[in-house]
Amino acid sequence: MGIRSLFGGLREKIVGKQVKIVFPEGNDERVVRAAARLKFEGLIEPIILGNPEEVSTLLAELGFADPQCTVISPEEYADFEAMKEAFVEIRKGKATLEDADKLLRDVNYFGVMLVKMGLADGMVSGAIHSTADTVRPALQIIKTKPGISRTSGVFLMNRENTSERYVFADCAINIDPTAQELAEIAVNTAETAAIFDIDPKVAMLSFSTKGSAKAPQVDKVVEATRIAKELAPDLALDGELQFDAAFVPATAAIKAPDSDVAGQANVFVFPDLQAGNIGYKIAQRLGMFDAIGPILQGLNMPVNDLSRGSSADDIYKLAIITAAQALENEK
């Protein structure tokens, strides 16, 4: 199933559901083009942050004469005082009203507060902001789900016109996760995989398979596997596995013959960020996979980060994924 059918399925899930997604970067042509397209196709209800006149002019220049997108200027927001008070309450002694007044003029903080206050279902940012600019307000305001100590970033690896679709984690956020954190990432990534109609079979990756090597790095993956099985006993998950043992049936038969995951894994949890980042880029560049993400997971409500090199089509796709995450959270 290729990229078209993948997003065809996601579009079917969200069309007509009026999921509201915030786009804080209303001064960027790519963002406005993607938001208007999503509105035109009836996939989401975009909320664009920016100067209404400037956004309206840009929409017209792009050929969207009357897309009826909601445009909000944080500087002129009628309920700004109420938002400030809500922010101070959320931060519980870590921010004053003066702090709130300053921070909420930042479009990412303002956008995340719209999500937190139930005025939007998710947010997509990062076209002109760093990952930290996007993630920091999400962690401070929306926070992580119960039982999840930190957010993580996954890539959906998809090869067009084939049935190959995999999820790689964590390739974006956590430099050297502990065994506990790695276990949480594994369980959370399996949940994310289900959004893309992947029946998750999770491999906890290492340079060792079932004790073939001894090192503290291997011990971490072994412990993470044990914890993950306790957290989700019904999940198909195994480790520690080398990539070939996780992916190639013939190799799995030799290296891990008793595993119910080896040789058929479709969710790959890397032991640290170096391995994850290198791994997904090798698959992307040498394997010719589309790498869609990073998709942030573990938050109470979805906030996703773009690459600053993103195209309007990349933004369109990530917004669809964000909307699908929002609907999944409602279940």
PLY file of the C-alpha trace (Angstrom):
ply
format ascii 1.0
element vertex 331
property float x
property float y
property float z
element edge 330
property int vertex1
property int vertex2
end_header
0.00 0.00 0.00
1.69 3.21 -1.15
1.71 6.78 0.01
-1.47 7.66 -1.88
-3.48 4.83 -0.38
-1.96 5.53 3.04
-3.17 9.11 3.03
-6.34 8.07 1.26
-7.16 5.97 4.30
-6.28 8.76 6.71
-8.38 11.24 4.73
-11.34 8.88 4.98
-10.91 8.82 8.77
-10.95 12.60 9.20
-13.12 13.97 6.37
-16.21 15.75 7.62
-15.14 15.39 11.27
-14.34 19.15 11.51
-11.11 18.57 13.39
-9.59 21.95 14.25
-5.84 22.26 13.71
-3.83 25.37 14.58
-1.16 26.66 12.19
0.84 29.31 14.11
2.95 30.37 11.13
0.40 32.32 9.11
3.11 34.49 7.58
4.56 31.53 5.67
3.23 30.83 2.19
3.69 27.04 2.48
1.65 26.92 5.68
-1.19 29.04 4.31
-1.30 27.03 1.08
-1.53 23.74 3.01
-4.17 25.07 5.42
-6.33 26.40 2.60
-6.08 23.11 0.70
-7.14 21.16 3.78
-10.11 23.46 4.25
-11.04 23.28 0.56
-11.00 19.47 0.65
-13.13 19.38 3.82
-10.48 17.52 5.78
-9.93 19.89 8.70
-10.97 23.28 10.04
-7.72 25.26 10.02
-7.00 28.03 12.50
-4.27 30.25 11.10
-2.43 32.62 13.43
-1.39 35.92 11.94
-2.57 39.30 10.74
-6.02 38.71 9.19
-5.51 41.21 6.37
-2.08 39.82 5.47
-3.30 36.22 5.56
-6.36 37.12 3.47
-4.14 38.83 0.89
-1.82 35.83 0.77
-4.77 33.44 0.34
-6.04 35.48 -2.59
-2.59 35.54 -4.19
-2.45 31.74 -3.89
-5.78 31.40 -5.66
-7.98 30.71 -2.63
-10.44 33.56 -3.00
-12.85 32.53 -0.25
-11.56 29.55 1.74
-13.32 30.72 4.95
-10.33 29.87 7.12
-10.38 31.11 10.70
-7.59 33.63 11.19
-6.64 34.85 14.68
-4.21 37.58 15.60
-2.83 36.89 19.10
-2.29 40.64 19.53
-6.01 41.31 19.02
-7.49 38.19 20.63
-10.60 39.15 22.60
-10.12 36.52 25.32
-6.41 37.15 25.82
-6.81 38.04 29.52
-8.70 34.81 30.22
-6.01 32.87 28.35
-3.32 34.50 30.49
-5.10 33.50 33.69
-5.53 29.94 32.43
-1.82 29.78 31.58
-0.81 30.93 35.08
-3.06 28.26 36.59
-1.58 25.56 34.37
1.98 26.57 35.25
1.13 26.54 38.99
3.55 29.08 40.42
6.08 28.84 37.60
4.72 31.85 35.71
3.17 35.21 36.64
0.56 37.16 34.68
3.41 39.28 33.38
5.21 36.14 32.18
2.01 34.92 30.57
1.48 38.23 28.77
4.94 37.94 27.24
4.92 34.22 26.42
1.43 34.12 24.91
2.41 36.69 22.33
4.64 33.93 20.94
2.50 32.17 18.34
3.54 28.67 19.47
2.55 29.30 23.09
-0.67 30.94 21.93
-1.45 28.03 19.58
-0.80 25.39 22.23
-3.08 27.26 24.63
-5.88 27.14 22.06
-5.43 23.36 22.04
-5.28 23.13 25.82
-8.43 25.23 26.24
-10.36 22.97 23.86
-10.61 25.59 21.11
-8.53 23.43 18.79
-7.75 19.71 18.55
-4.08 19.87 17.61
-1.26 22.03 16.27
1.30 21.85 13.46
4.31 24.18 13.59
8.01 24.28 12.77
8.09 25.59 9.20
9.98 28.64 10.45
10.56 27.64 14.09
12.98 25.18 15.71
11.86 21.89 17.23
12.48 23.37 20.69
10.20 26.33 19.89
7.41 23.89 19.05
7.96 21.23 21.70
8.71 23.41 24.74
5.24 25.02 25.02
3.59 21.65 24.35
5.47 20.05 27.25
4.76 22.98 29.57
1.07 23.32 28.75
-0.35 20.08 27.32
2.15 17.77 29.07
2.60 14.04 28.60
0.02 11.32 29.08
-0.21 9.47 32.41
2.50 6.84 32.63
4.64 8.54 29.98
7.63 10.40 31.37
8.53 12.21 28.15
7.51 12.73 24.56
9.27 11.02 21.67
9.50 11.40 17.90
8.75 8.72 15.33
9.01 8.48 11.57
6.53 6.66 9.40
8.64 4.99 6.72
6.60 4.36 3.59
7.59 3.19 0.12
5.17 4.22 -2.59
3.51 1.52 -4.69
4.54 -1.26 -2.30
3.08 -2.80 0.83
6.05 -1.69 2.92
5.17 0.57 5.83
7.12 0.76 9.09
7.50 2.97 12.14
10.93 3.96 13.52
11.40 5.41 17.04
12.83 7.47 18.67
14.53 9.33 15.84
14.02 12.93 16.95
13.87 13.73 20.67
15.58 11.56 23.31
19.36 11.33 23.02
19.98 8.41 25.37
16.75 7.10 26.89
16.82 4.95 30.01
15.39 1.43 29.97
12.14 2.76 31.46
11.91 5.52 28.86
12.74 3.11 26.05
9.95 0.80 27.20
7.47 3.67 27.26
8.57 4.72 23.77
8.00 1.16 22.52
4.46 0.92 23.87
3.60 4.42 22.70
4.99 3.74 19.23
2.82 0.64 18.89
-0.21 2.84 19.59
0.94 5.32 16.96
1.43 2.52 14.43
-2.20 1.51 14.84
-3.28 4.93 13.53
-1.71 3.93 10.21
-3.48 0.56 10.16
-0.29 -1.26 11.11
-0.75 -4.30 13.31
2.30 -3.61 15.49
5.06 -6.14 15.93
7.72 -4.33 17.92
11.43 -5.06 17.77
13.70 -3.65 20.48
16.87 -3.17 18.44
20.45 -3.73 19.52
23.79 -4.90 18.15
23.04 -8.16 19.97
20.39 -10.84 19.49
19.29 -12.84 22.51
22.57 -12.57 24.38
24.97 -12.86 21.44
26.93 -9.87 22.84
27.53 -8.57 26.35
27.64 -4.85 27.12
25.81 -2.25 29.23
24.10 -0.98 26.05
22.68 -4.45 25.47
21.59 -4.75 29.10
19.57 -1.55 28.70
17.62 -2.99 25.78
17.04 -6.28 27.61
15.68 -4.40 30.62
13.56 -2.13 28.40
12.06 -5.21 26.75
11.16 -6.67 30.16
9.51 -3.41 31.28
7.62 -2.98 28.01
6.17 -6.49 28.30
4.94 -5.61 31.79
3.41 -2.36 30.53
1.67 -4.03 27.58
1.54 -7.81 28.07
-0.68 -8.35 25.01
1.61 -6.46 22.64
3.72 -8.44 20.16
7.15 -7.20 21.27
10.56 -8.79 21.59
14.21 -7.95 22.09
17.03 -7.60 22.13
17.21 -8.12 18.37
19.65 -7.11 15.67
17.96 -5.53 12.69
18.50 -8.54 10.44
17.01 -10.86 13.05
14.05 -8.53 13.45
13.42 -8.13 9.73
14.63 -11.16 7.75
12.70 -14.42 8.35
15.64 -16.66 7.41
17.96 -14.84 9.80
15.32 -14.88 12.53
14.99 -18.65 12.20
18.69 -18.97 13.05
19.18 -16.21 15.60
15.80 -16.09 17.39
13.79 -19.20 16.47
11.43 -18.92 19.45
10.51 -15.27 18.89
6.99 -14.28 17.78
8.33 -10.98 16.42
11.72 -11.78 14.86
11.59 -11.84 11.06
8.27 -10.02 10.90
8.74 -6.77 12.86
7.18 -3.57 11.51
7.86 -1.24 14.46
11.53 -0.68 15.25
12.65 0.90 18.53
16.24 2.09 18.42
18.36 2.10 21.58
19.35 5.77 21.31
18.97 8.83 19.12
22.22 8.32 17.23
21.09 4.90 16.02
17.54 6.06 15.29
18.54 9.15 13.35
21.16 7.28 11.30
18.79 4.36 10.73
15.87 6.31 9.35
18.09 8.40 7.08
19.76 5.29 5.64
16.31 3.81 4.92
15.19 7.11 3.42
18.21 7.72 1.18
19.37 4.22 0.26
16.08 2.36 0.64
14.06 5.08 -1.11
11.46 5.28 1.65
9.39 8.37 2.31
10.22 9.45 5.87
7.13 11.17 7.27
7.70 12.99 10.52
8.86 13.47 13.13
5.48 12.66 14.59
5.45 13.57 18.27
3.84 11.05 20.60
3.15 10.83 24.30
1.40 14.21 24.62
-2.13 14.50 25.96
-3.14 16.28 22.75
-1.30 16.22 19.42
1.31 18.83 18.56
3.60 18.05 15.64
6.84 19.56 14.45
7.79 20.30 10.85
11.19 20.46 9.27
12.06 24.00 8.27
12.66 22.62 4.78
9.10 21.30 4.55
7.04 21.80 1.41
3.37 22.74 1.42
2.62 19.07 0.67
4.66 17.95 3.73
2.65 20.33 5.90
-0.60 19.07 4.39
0.35 15.46 5.20
1.47 16.14 8.76
-1.76 18.05 9.44
-3.74 15.01 8.27
-1.74 12.81 10.64
-2.29 15.31 13.48
-6.03 15.24 12.88
-5.99 11.43 12.89
-4.10 11.50 16.21
-6.72 13.87 17.63
-9.54 11.53 16.67
-7.64 8.56 18.12
-7.33 10.42 21.44
-11.11 10.75 21.59
-11.63 6.96 21.60
0 1
1 2
2 3
3 4
4 5
5 6
6 7
7 8
8 9
9 10
10 11
11 12
12 13
13 14
14 15
15 16
16 17
17 18
18 19
19 20
20 21
21 22
22 23
23 24
24 25
25 26
26 27
27 28
28 29
29 30
30 31
31 32
32 33
33 34
34 35
35 36
36 37
37 38
38 39
39 40
40 41
41 42
42 43
43 44
44 45
45 46
46 47
47 48
48 49
49 50
50 51
51 52
52 53
53 54
54 55
55 56
56 57
57 58
58 59
59 60
60 61
61 62
62 63
63 64
64 65
65 66
66 67
67 68
68 69
69 70
70 71
71 72
72 73
73 74
74 75
75 76
76 77
77 78
78 79
79 80
80 81
81 82
82 83
83 84
84 85
85 86
86 87
87 88
88 89
89 90
90 91
91 92
92 93
93 94
94 95
95 96
96 97
97 98
98 99
99 100
100 101
101 102
102 103
103 104
104 105
105 106
106 107
107 108
108 109
109 110
110 111
111 112
112 113
113 114
114 115
115 116
116 117
117 118
118 119
119 120
120 121
121 122
122 123
123 124
124 125
125 126
126 127
127 128
128 129
129 130
130 131
131 132
132 133
133 134
134 135
135 136
136 137
137 138
138 139
139 140
140 141
141 142
142 143
143 144
144 145
145 146
146 147
147 148
148 149
149 150
150 151
151 152
152 153
153 154
154 155
155 156
156 157
157 158
158 159
159 160
160 161
161 162
162 163
163 164
164 165
165 166
166 167
167 168
168 169
169 170
170 171
171 172
172 173
173 174
174 175
175 176
176 177
177 178
178 179
179 180
180 181
181 182
182 183
183 184
184 185
185 186
186 187
187 188
188 189
189 190
190 191
191 192
192 193
193 194
194 195
195 196
196 197
197 198
198 199
199 200
200 201
201 202
202 203
203 204
204 205
205 206
206 207
207 208
208 209
209 210
210 211
211 212
212 213
213 214
214 215
215 216
216 217
217 218
218 219
219 220
220 221
221 222
222 223
223 224
224 225
225 226
226 227
227 228
228 229
229 230
230 231
231 232
232 233
233 234
234 235
235 236
236 237
237 238
238 239
239 240
240 241
241 242
242 243
243 244
244 245
245 246
246 247
247 248
248 249
249 250
250 251
251 252
252 253
253 254
254 255
255 256
256 257
257 258
258 259
259 260
260 261
261 262
262 263
263 264
264 265
265 266
266 267
267 268
268 269
269 270
270 271
271 272
272 273
273 274
274 275
275 276
276 277
277 278
278 279
279 280
280 281
281 282
282 283
283 284
284 285
285 286
286 287
287 288
288 289
289 290
290 291
291 292
292 293
293 294
294 295
295 296
296 297
297 298
298 299
299 300
300 301
301 302
302 303
303 304
304 305
305 306
306 307
307 308
308 309
309 310
310 311
311 312
312 313
313 314
314 315
315 316
316 317
317 318
318 319
319 320
320 321
321 322
322 323
323 324
324 325
325 326
326 327
327 328
328 329
329 330
